[in-house]
Each structure stands twice: as C-alpha cells, then as structure tokens.
Amino acid sequence: MSPDETQPPAASPDTAAARVVLFDFDGVLMHGDAFALFARERYARSLGCKLMALLCSPVLILLLPFSRNWPLRLLARIALLGMSERTYQRKAEAFAGVLVRRPRQFCRDGVRALRQHQAAGDRVIVVTGCEHHLVSSMLSELGLTDIEIVASQLRPSAIGMRLLRHNVGARKVKSLAEYGVSAWQLAYSDSLQDAPMLKPADEAVLVNGTPRLCKKVERALGRAVTRVAWY
C-alpha cells in the first residue's frame, strides 16, 4: 500500500500530454453528495415534496431492508416531480452557485490536482454518478473550464424529470466506452464502488481512504493503490 500523498502522481514530460486522467466528483472534488444535497434543498423548500414522501413512507420502509438504492431513487424522483427540463436546469444552476460559495464544501486539494493535470496537458474527464447539468454547473462556477464530463442523466416525463442513466459502478466503464474512451492512465476515486473504473487504470488513486477501505479496494483490484490525503 503506497504512503499517503497530497500531490498528484507525477508524470514524465514525455508522457504527460498523452495521459487520460479520470476524476470521480463526489468525495474527490467535493465533500458530500451533490445531488443528495440538491434533493434535500428541494424537500426543505417544498411542502409538496414533504407530503408526497410522507404518503410514500410505507413503501420506503418496506424497501429499505432489501436495498438502500430503491428508497433513495424514489425520494430523488419525488424531489423532481413537476419539473420541466428547463426548470430543473435553472434550479441546478442556482444551487450550484450556492454550493460553490459554501465554506469547505469543495476539496481544495482535489481541485488543485485537477488544475495541475490540465496544466500538464493531460486529458481530464470527470466521471461521476452526479447528474450531468448539476456537475457541469458546479465545475463552471469553480472556474474549471474545458473539462469533459461523463455523468448520470435525467430525462423529462409527463410528471417531471426522471432518471435516464445512473452512471455508477460498472456503468461508468460502459459510459466511457460509449463516449469513445477505452483506456486511461490514471483514475481518482474515494469509493469501492468505482473498482471497475480503477482496475483498468495504469495507476489507481484512492482519495482519503481508510485502511479498511484501502484493503478492500486493493483486494478488488488485485494490486496496490496510491493513497492521497486531500482536504
């Protein structure tokens, strides 16, 4: 297991410009889950969302013992009820502006590492389970331009926005392939769930991983990971 570091792994001048570098977003560039915070804000501001969640609480309680994902998806769906695509985009942009101005909400070391990779000529791609327009708005607010994004997507429906593609786990690798990226040299993540994305990388970097998580990730990858401590 590699020692803790605060700087991104160095690249030689001959190879830096050719590297493809992947960054997860939640937990790597930002502290917390951006879309969960967006949904929480919607519940805080909408009596309708609260009442609908209350009506659905028996279903949520029944689903919870089997999986956390289904209750969370239902709660997210409720938070998006009644929204047109343009309304969602407008609210996502406004919320991105709010988040970026919160003290210590974003990981300064992660953002610095991303900028360093850009300056080195690396092709930087943010690969995230966060929704595309929300993460794009946050990166723009942070002044991070020319960043490619492969993210979750929503689609409009008769009753509001709903999930089209949830870009998590093995889905990230499939999404990258559909995007035209089949190989990458470096990948940053904070989660065991990203093992499918970390495994093909020449170097896998685990951000703020506990010793237990590091062991799990290394077991899943079959090799050591580089550890970084970012704040």
Backbone bond lengths (Angstrom), bond angles and torsions (degrees), N, CA, C in turn:
res aa  C-N    CA-C-N  psi(-1)  N-CA   C-N-CA  omega(-1)  CA-C   N-CA-C  phi
1 M - - - 1.464 - - 1.517 108.78 -
2 S 1.310 118.17 126.82 1.450 122.03 -176.39 1.518 110.53 -71.62
3 P 1.329 118.62 151.47 1.465 121.47 179.23 1.512 111.40 -69.16
4 D 1.346 114.65 161.01 1.458 119.94 177.79 1.517 110.27 -62.39
5 E 1.340 115.88 143.98 1.457 122.12 178.30 1.519 108.23 -136.96
6 T 1.311 115.78 159.47 1.456 119.88 174.96 1.515 111.75 -116.88
7 Q 1.321 118.12 -7.72 1.448 122.72 179.16 1.529 109.54 -110.06
8 P 1.356 117.24 151.91 1.449 119.17 177.62 1.511 110.67 -67.53
9 P 1.344 118.28 149.55 1.448 120.49 177.76 1.522 110.58 -54.69
10 A 1.328 115.51 135.49 1.460 120.03 -175.64 1.516 110.93 -75.97
11 A 1.323 114.98 148.96 1.453 121.01 175.40 1.517 108.70 -117.59
12 S 1.313 116.93 146.08 1.451 120.22 177.15 1.521 108.92 -71.09
13 P 1.338 117.81 152.70 1.463 120.29 -179.14 1.515 112.94 -58.26
14 D 1.334 117.25 -29.33 1.462 120.22 -176.98 1.508 113.17 -73.88
15 T 1.350 117.14 -26.29 1.457 120.02 -173.69 1.520 113.71 -111.66
16 A 1.356 117.05 -13.31 1.459 119.39 -172.59 1.519 112.12 -57.76
17 A 1.339 117.16 -44.81 1.459 120.42 -174.36 1.514 112.29 -67.02
18 A 1.335 117.05 -22.49 1.461 120.05 -175.14 1.524 112.69 -92.14
19 R 1.334 117.79 -6.44 1.450 119.23 -171.88 1.525 112.53 -77.48
20 V 1.336 114.77 143.89 1.465 122.25 169.54 1.526 106.40 -103.39
21 V 1.326 116.33 124.18 1.465 121.77 -175.46 1.525 108.74 -121.73
22 L 1.328 115.78 124.58 1.462 121.96 -179.26 1.527 110.50 -104.20
23 F 1.322 115.50 136.55 1.469 121.93 174.71 1.522 109.02 -122.09
24 D 1.335 116.98 126.54 1.456 119.67 161.88 1.536 106.47 -68.59
25 F 1.321 117.15 164.63 1.472 119.59 -177.83 1.520 112.13 -106.38
26 D 1.338 117.55 -66.65 1.461 121.27 -179.17 1.527 109.55 -63.84
27 G 1.332 115.86 126.06 1.452 120.44 179.51 1.517 114.10 85.83
28 V 1.327 117.12 -8.22 1.460 121.15 179.67 1.531 110.52 -118.39
29 L 1.320 116.63 -54.24 1.461 120.73 175.57 1.528 111.79 -97.88
30 M 1.323 115.09 -18.90 1.461 120.53 -179.01 1.519 109.57 -136.19
31 H 1.313 116.25 143.65 1.464 120.86 174.92 1.530 108.57 -83.75
32 G 1.327 116.92 120.11 1.454 120.48 179.71 1.515 112.26 100.42
33 D 1.328 115.05 -173.78 1.463 123.71 -176.77 1.525 108.20 -109.62
34 A 1.338 116.27 111.86 1.463 120.62 -172.67 1.519 112.57 -62.44
35 F 1.333 117.50 -45.81 1.462 118.54 -176.53 1.527 111.02 -70.28
36 A 1.337 116.96 -34.67 1.459 119.52 176.18 1.526 110.48 -62.40
37 L 1.321 116.93 -38.76 1.466 120.63 177.40 1.524 111.01 -67.06
38 F 1.333 116.55 -37.44 1.462 120.65 176.55 1.527 110.15 -62.92
39 A 1.345 116.59 -46.29 1.459 120.76 179.82 1.530 110.86 -63.50
40 R 1.325 116.68 -40.07 1.468 120.37 179.11 1.527 110.82 -62.14
41 E 1.327 115.67 -38.75 1.464 120.10 177.34 1.522 110.83 -64.22
42 R 1.323 116.83 -38.68 1.462 121.25 178.03 1.531 110.59 -62.30
43 Y 1.329 117.00 -44.05 1.469 120.44 178.77 1.527 110.64 -64.66
44 A 1.328 116.16 -37.81 1.470 119.45 -179.07 1.524 111.30 -64.69
45 R 1.325 117.12 -30.70 1.460 121.27 -174.17 1.528 113.73 -100.67
46 S 1.330 117.91 -9.37 1.463 120.15 -172.96 1.523 112.03 -122.19
47 L 1.314 116.85 114.17 1.458 121.15 174.96 1.525 110.07 -64.97
48 G 1.332 117.07 -35.68 1.460 120.71 179.23 1.508 112.55 -60.58
49 C 1.337 117.04 -41.97 1.468 120.89 177.66 1.526 110.92 -62.57
50 K 1.332 115.82 -42.34 1.467 119.58 179.81 1.527 110.50 -62.52
51 L 1.328 117.20 -45.21 1.464 120.49 -178.29 1.529 111.24 -65.80
52 M 1.331 117.28 -41.05 1.455 120.17 179.33 1.531 111.07 -65.00
53 A 1.329 116.67 -40.77 1.466 119.96 177.41 1.526 110.88 -63.38
54 L 1.339 116.06 -37.94 1.461 120.39 177.35 1.525 110.71 -63.90
55 L 1.326 117.04 -43.00 1.463 120.97 178.17 1.528 111.80 -63.28
56 C 1.320 116.02 -33.29 1.471 120.69 -178.20 1.523 112.92 -89.11
57 S 1.329 117.25 -0.51 1.462 119.67 -175.16 1.527 114.04 -57.84
58 P 1.354 121.01 -36.26 1.467 118.22 176.68 1.535 112.69 -61.24
59 V 1.325 115.90 -38.57 1.471 119.77 177.96 1.517 110.32 -67.34
60 L 1.321 116.52 -42.71 1.463 120.52 179.28 1.528 111.27 -59.92
61 I 1.334 116.30 -41.72 1.471 120.87 -179.30 1.529 110.29 -66.69
62 L 1.325 116.89 -37.86 1.458 120.33 179.32 1.524 112.24 -68.31
63 L 1.318 116.78 -35.60 1.462 120.83 -177.58 1.520 113.22 -78.40
64 L 1.316 116.94 -30.10 1.456 121.84 -171.73 1.534 114.70 -55.52
65 P 1.355 120.13 -42.21 1.468 118.39 -179.66 1.531 113.77 -63.99
66 F 1.331 117.22 -22.76 1.461 120.86 -176.07 1.522 112.16 -91.67
67 S 1.315 116.80 -34.39 1.461 120.60 -178.21 1.515 109.81 -167.20
68 R 1.344 115.74 142.57 1.467 119.74 173.38 1.521 110.63 -81.55
69 N 1.336 116.85 -23.31 1.458 120.35 -174.15 1.526 112.79 -64.99
70 W 1.338 117.64 -43.80 1.463 119.85 -176.46 1.524 112.65 -66.53
71 P 1.339 118.84 -44.93 1.475 117.99 175.20 1.527 112.75 -60.60
72 L 1.330 116.61 -39.30 1.459 119.58 179.92 1.525 111.10 -66.42
73 R 1.325 116.04 -38.78 1.469 119.83 177.76 1.528 110.81 -64.48
74 L 1.321 116.08 -40.33 1.461 119.39 179.41 1.520 110.86 -65.25
75 L 1.325 116.79 -42.39 1.460 120.29 178.62 1.541 111.07 -64.16
76 A 1.338 115.88 -38.50 1.470 119.68 177.40 1.522 110.40 -65.60
77 R 1.338 115.68 -39.28 1.472 119.74 179.46 1.529 110.52 -63.26
78 I 1.321 115.73 -41.00 1.465 119.69 178.38 1.525 110.33 -62.80
79 A 1.336 116.65 -39.88 1.466 120.49 -178.96 1.529 111.93 -63.60
80 L 1.331 116.89 -21.94 1.466 121.40 -177.35 1.522 113.19 -100.53
81 L 1.317 117.34 0.14 1.462 120.44 -177.71 1.534 111.38 -59.22
82 G 1.327 114.88 136.91 1.453 120.45 175.36 1.516 115.07 80.03
83 M 1.312 118.28 -0.81 1.460 120.75 -178.35 1.520 111.43 -90.41
84 S 1.308 116.58 130.63 1.463 121.01 168.08 1.532 108.02 -79.36
85 E 1.303 115.85 169.19 1.468 119.19 179.23 1.526 110.91 -61.02
86 R 1.327 116.12 -44.25 1.465 119.08 -178.74 1.522 111.61 -66.80
87 T 1.340 117.05 -38.45 1.463 119.65 177.99 1.518 110.91 -63.76
88 Y 1.335 116.01 -43.49 1.462 118.93 177.86 1.528 110.71 -59.99
89 Q 1.328 117.17 -46.98 1.461 120.57 -178.56 1.524 111.41 -59.91
90 R 1.327 115.35 -41.42 1.465 119.49 179.65 1.526 111.28 -64.06
91 K 1.326 116.43 -43.90 1.466 120.21 179.89 1.530 111.23 -68.67
92 A 1.333 116.94 -37.04 1.468 120.76 177.96 1.519 110.71 -64.17
93 E 1.323 116.89 -42.13 1.460 120.87 178.74 1.531 111.11 -64.03
94 A 1.320 115.89 -42.85 1.468 119.66 179.68 1.529 110.67 -65.02
95 F 1.335 116.47 -42.11 1.462 119.72 -179.29 1.523 110.91 -68.20
96 A 1.334 117.19 -36.06 1.467 120.32 176.71 1.523 110.19 -58.56
97 G 1.327 116.28 -41.90 1.455 120.25 178.17 1.516 112.25 -62.58
98 V 1.329 116.47 -37.51 1.469 121.21 177.97 1.529 110.55 -67.05
99 L 1.330 116.86 -46.66 1.465 121.00 -177.51 1.520 111.95 -61.86
100 V 1.322 116.06 -44.60 1.459 120.07 -176.41 1.525 111.64 -61.81
101 R 1.310 117.17 -25.51 1.464 121.01 -179.16 1.528 113.22 -91.73
102 R 1.323 116.95 -0.44 1.467 119.44 176.33 1.522 109.47 -78.77
103 P 1.333 117.47 131.23 1.464 119.84 178.64 1.528 111.73 -60.57
104 R 1.321 115.96 134.13 1.474 124.12 173.91 1.527 113.50 61.69
105 Q 1.324 117.63 19.93 1.466 119.56 177.70 1.524 111.10 -76.71
106 F 1.320 115.80 -31.14 1.461 120.04 -178.77 1.518 110.92 -108.35
107 C 1.315 115.37 151.79 1.464 122.34 -175.85 1.528 108.98 -84.87
108 R 1.304 116.58 105.21 1.471 120.00 -175.39 1.526 111.26 -62.55
109 D 1.336 117.37 -36.48 1.463 119.85 179.70 1.525 111.33 -68.49
110 G 1.333 116.08 -37.60 1.453 119.55 178.28 1.513 111.76 -66.54
111 V 1.345 116.37 -44.59 1.462 120.74 178.57 1.521 109.84 -63.05
112 R 1.337 116.54 -40.14 1.466 119.99 178.88 1.532 110.50 -63.52
113 A 1.327 117.07 -42.30 1.463 120.36 179.50 1.529 110.88 -62.62
114 L 1.335 116.13 -41.25 1.461 119.65 178.84 1.530 110.21 -61.77
115 R 1.328 116.69 -43.81 1.464 119.82 178.98 1.529 111.03 -63.00
116 Q 1.325 116.80 -37.10 1.455 120.29 179.47 1.526 111.09 -65.39
117 H 1.306 115.63 -39.08 1.468 118.35 177.41 1.529 110.67 -65.53
118 Q 1.321 116.10 -40.64 1.469 119.13 176.18 1.527 110.92 -60.08
119 A 1.338 115.92 -45.53 1.465 120.19 -178.56 1.527 111.60 -63.72
120 A 1.349 116.23 -29.89 1.466 120.69 179.69 1.528 112.25 -78.48
121 G 1.334 116.62 -6.57 1.456 120.04 179.44 1.510 114.43 91.43
122 D 1.343 117.30 9.51 1.456 120.61 178.72 1.526 110.68 -71.59
123 R 1.310 115.82 151.95 1.463 121.45 172.17 1.520 107.42 -86.35
124 V 1.317 117.06 109.94 1.462 122.09 -174.89 1.530 109.60 -100.44
125 I 1.332 116.25 128.61 1.462 122.05 178.28 1.528 108.20 -128.20
126 V 1.319 116.49 124.83 1.466 121.01 173.43 1.527 107.33 -87.53
127 V 1.324 115.75 119.98 1.471 121.98 -176.92 1.520 106.72 -117.75
128 T 1.326 116.43 110.42 1.467 118.92 -166.13 1.519 113.08 -143.64
129 G 1.324 114.66 155.75 1.453 120.96 172.65 1.511 112.14 -82.87
130 C 1.338 117.45 -8.98 1.463 121.15 177.00 1.525 109.29 -67.97
131 E 1.331 117.03 154.10 1.459 121.12 -179.95 1.530 110.82 -68.40
132 H 1.327 116.16 143.10 1.461 122.24 -169.08 1.532 113.16 -58.86
133 H 1.324 117.64 -49.04 1.463 118.91 -175.15 1.523 111.54 -68.60
134 L 1.315 116.75 -34.93 1.466 120.31 179.27 1.525 110.80 -67.01
135 V 1.331 117.41 -47.46 1.467 119.46 -179.18 1.519 110.65 -68.58
136 S 1.328 117.43 -35.96 1.459 120.47 177.41 1.528 110.96 -62.63
137 S 1.328 116.57 -40.91 1.462 121.18 179.32 1.526 111.25 -65.43
138 M 1.335 117.53 -39.29 1.456 120.55 179.80 1.522 111.13 -67.75
139 L 1.336 116.98 -43.60 1.463 119.85 178.50 1.527 110.66 -61.70
140 S 1.325 116.04 -39.84 1.464 120.33 177.97 1.526 110.89 -63.43
141 E 1.334 117.07 -43.30 1.462 121.40 178.63 1.532 111.68 -62.69
142 L 1.340 115.85 -30.87 1.469 121.12 178.92 1.524 112.12 -80.20
143 G 1.329 116.53 -5.63 1.452 120.24 -178.45 1.504 113.40 79.97
144 L 1.341 117.17 17.48 1.463 121.71 179.02 1.522 108.29 -92.50
145 T 1.303 116.12 99.31 1.459 121.84 -177.14 1.523 110.79 -102.73
146 D 1.320 115.63 166.78 1.473 122.04 179.28 1.521 112.06 57.99
147 I 1.325 116.56 33.69 1.455 121.47 177.13 1.524 108.51 -100.44
148 E 1.309 116.84 125.50 1.459 120.31 174.02 1.528 108.61 -79.03
149 I 1.326 116.06 144.54 1.461 120.62 -175.54 1.524 109.76 -131.25
150 V 1.312 115.91 129.23 1.458 122.82 171.20 1.522 105.55 -121.03
151 A 1.333 116.93 110.52 1.459 120.26 -166.65 1.525 111.55 -141.55
152 S 1.326 115.35 175.15 1.465 120.82 172.81 1.525 109.22 -66.53
153 Q 1.325 115.28 155.82 1.460 119.91 -177.65 1.523 110.62 -133.43
154 L 1.323 115.05 145.87 1.454 122.39 173.91 1.519 109.23 -107.92
155 R 1.325 115.76 164.26 1.463 120.33 173.71 1.516 108.49 -139.72
156 P 1.323 116.80 149.11 1.466 119.24 178.92 1.525 111.46 -73.82
157 S 1.320 116.30 148.56 1.459 122.08 174.76 1.524 108.19 -140.03
158 A 1.318 116.49 179.38 1.466 120.69 -176.81 1.526 112.55 -64.77
159 I 1.326 117.52 -24.70 1.464 120.31 -176.53 1.532 112.82 -113.43
160 G 1.316 116.56 10.05 1.456 119.08 179.34 1.518 111.65 131.94
161 M 1.311 116.52 -178.50 1.457 121.38 179.61 1.531 110.07 -71.83
162 R 1.327 114.87 144.33 1.455 119.37 177.29 1.516 109.68 -142.01
163 L 1.327 115.99 163.65 1.456 121.52 -175.06 1.528 111.33 -69.32
164 L 1.319 115.88 129.21 1.456 121.79 172.79 1.519 110.80 -100.32
165 R 1.330 116.47 -46.19 1.467 121.07 -179.69 1.514 109.06 -143.80
166 H 1.337 115.84 124.16 1.460 120.74 177.07 1.520 107.66 -100.12
167 N 1.305 116.39 107.20 1.462 122.19 -170.42 1.532 111.00 -88.34
168 V 1.324 115.93 74.86 1.462 121.05 -179.34 1.526 109.17 -132.89
169 G 1.345 115.53 158.38 1.458 120.81 175.56 1.522 112.84 58.19
170 A 1.336 115.54 -135.13 1.463 120.95 -178.85 1.521 112.26 -64.11
171 R 1.344 117.16 -21.38 1.460 120.50 178.45 1.534 111.14 -61.24
172 K 1.333 117.44 -29.24 1.460 120.18 178.97 1.527 111.27 -61.82
173 V 1.308 116.54 -42.20 1.467 120.67 179.89 1.524 110.03 -65.87
174 K 1.329 117.05 -41.87 1.469 120.71 177.59 1.522 110.99 -63.81
175 S 1.318 116.32 -41.88 1.466 120.40 179.80 1.526 111.05 -63.93
176 L 1.329 116.41 -39.81 1.458 120.21 177.38 1.525 111.17 -63.19
177 A 1.321 116.43 -41.60 1.464 120.27 178.26 1.531 110.49 -62.31
178 E 1.329 116.46 -42.70 1.466 120.43 178.14 1.533 110.80 -65.60
179 Y 1.307 116.11 -29.23 1.459 122.27 178.86 1.534 111.50 -78.16
180 G 1.340 115.82 -13.25 1.460 120.59 178.62 1.514 114.64 100.08
181 V 1.335 116.82 13.30 1.466 121.10 179.98 1.524 108.46 -111.37
182 S 1.319 116.38 117.85 1.464 120.40 -176.76 1.525 113.06 -115.84
183 A 1.329 117.75 -8.99 1.465 120.92 179.80 1.521 108.88 -146.78
184 W 1.330 115.57 145.24 1.459 120.69 177.14 1.520 108.94 -147.30
185 Q 1.314 114.00 151.04 1.458 119.22 -173.56 1.536 112.72 -94.51
186 L 1.321 116.50 -25.83 1.461 119.94 -174.01 1.522 109.15 -146.04
187 A 1.335 116.17 137.89 1.464 119.95 178.86 1.522 109.38 -140.57
188 Y 1.337 115.48 131.83 1.465 122.44 179.43 1.524 109.43 -109.05
189 S 1.320 116.56 133.97 1.459 121.05 175.82 1.518 109.29 -155.03
190 D 1.334 115.63 166.50 1.460 120.91 175.19 1.521 111.05 -120.34
191 S 1.354 116.86 11.14 1.463 119.09 -166.95 1.528 113.02 -135.52
192 L 1.321 115.17 141.63 1.467 121.42 172.88 1.521 110.46 -62.88
193 Q 1.320 117.16 -28.48 1.452 121.71 -179.68 1.534 111.88 -61.08
194 D 1.328 115.86 -22.44 1.464 120.48 -179.73 1.524 113.14 -89.95
195 A 1.321 118.24 10.55 1.465 120.53 179.52 1.533 112.64 -52.67
196 P 1.354 119.97 -40.70 1.463 118.80 178.04 1.529 113.36 -60.10
197 M 1.334 117.78 -31.59 1.462 121.15 177.68 1.521 111.35 -80.82
198 L 1.320 117.96 -34.96 1.453 121.95 -178.40 1.528 112.46 -72.74
199 K 1.321 116.69 -34.63 1.463 120.14 -172.57 1.522 114.00 -60.99
200 P 1.342 120.13 -43.07 1.465 119.03 -179.12 1.529 113.93 -73.25
201 A 1.336 118.21 -13.12 1.461 120.87 -176.42 1.525 110.71 -69.85
202 D 1.335 115.86 144.99 1.460 119.46 173.21 1.524 110.04 -62.05
203 E 1.332 115.22 -35.50 1.460 120.18 176.80 1.515 109.41 -136.52
204 A 1.329 116.15 125.06 1.465 122.04 178.07 1.520 108.31 -102.71
205 V 1.337 116.20 130.96 1.462 121.34 -177.08 1.522 108.97 -118.35
206 L 1.318 116.35 123.96 1.460 121.88 179.37 1.524 108.83 -102.54
207 V 1.314 115.60 124.01 1.466 121.88 -175.19 1.525 110.33 -94.91
208 N 1.333 116.30 122.41 1.476 122.57 176.47 1.527 112.46 53.88
209 G 1.295 116.43 38.77 1.463 120.00 -179.36 1.521 112.20 -81.32
210 T 1.328 116.37 136.34 1.460 120.29 173.39 1.531 108.62 -71.17
211 P 1.339 118.01 160.21 1.469 119.30 176.87 1.537 112.71 -55.06
212 R 1.325 116.53 -38.01 1.460 120.04 179.37 1.522 111.03 -65.54
213 L 1.340 116.57 -44.16 1.462 119.82 179.15 1.521 110.57 -65.32
214 C 1.333 116.96 -40.37 1.463 120.05 178.38 1.525 111.50 -58.21
215 K 1.308 116.28 -42.91 1.466 120.05 179.47 1.519 110.95 -63.74
216 K 1.336 116.61 -40.94 1.463 119.98 179.32 1.518 111.62 -64.88
217 V 1.328 115.98 -42.90 1.470 119.97 -179.65 1.520 110.24 -66.30
218 E 1.321 116.90 -43.80 1.462 120.03 -179.75 1.526 111.12 -64.98
219 R 1.319 116.40 -35.01 1.459 119.39 176.65 1.527 110.09 -66.11
220 A 1.329 116.40 -40.66 1.466 120.35 179.97 1.525 111.62 -67.59
221 L 1.336 116.85 -35.63 1.465 120.84 -177.89 1.524 112.81 -85.75
222 G 1.321 116.25 -23.96 1.463 120.30 -177.35 1.518 112.79 77.47
223 R 1.327 117.36 20.15 1.468 121.84 -179.93 1.527 109.02 -162.78
224 A 1.329 115.01 172.52 1.461 120.45 -178.41 1.523 110.90 -75.68
225 V 1.318 115.12 154.29 1.466 121.68 173.90 1.520 108.91 -115.30
226 T 1.309 115.69 157.79 1.461 121.55 170.94 1.529 107.04 -87.35
227 R 1.324 115.47 135.69 1.458 120.06 179.63 1.520 109.97 -108.28
228 V 1.328 115.93 136.93 1.462 120.32 174.09 1.529 108.59 -128.36
229 A 1.314 115.16 144.90 1.468 121.62 176.43 1.515 106.96 -109.21
230 W 1.337 116.09 109.08 1.468 122.02 -175.52 1.523 110.84 -118.65
231 Y 1.319 116.12 142.01 1.463 121.03 -179.04 1.520 110.04 -137.77
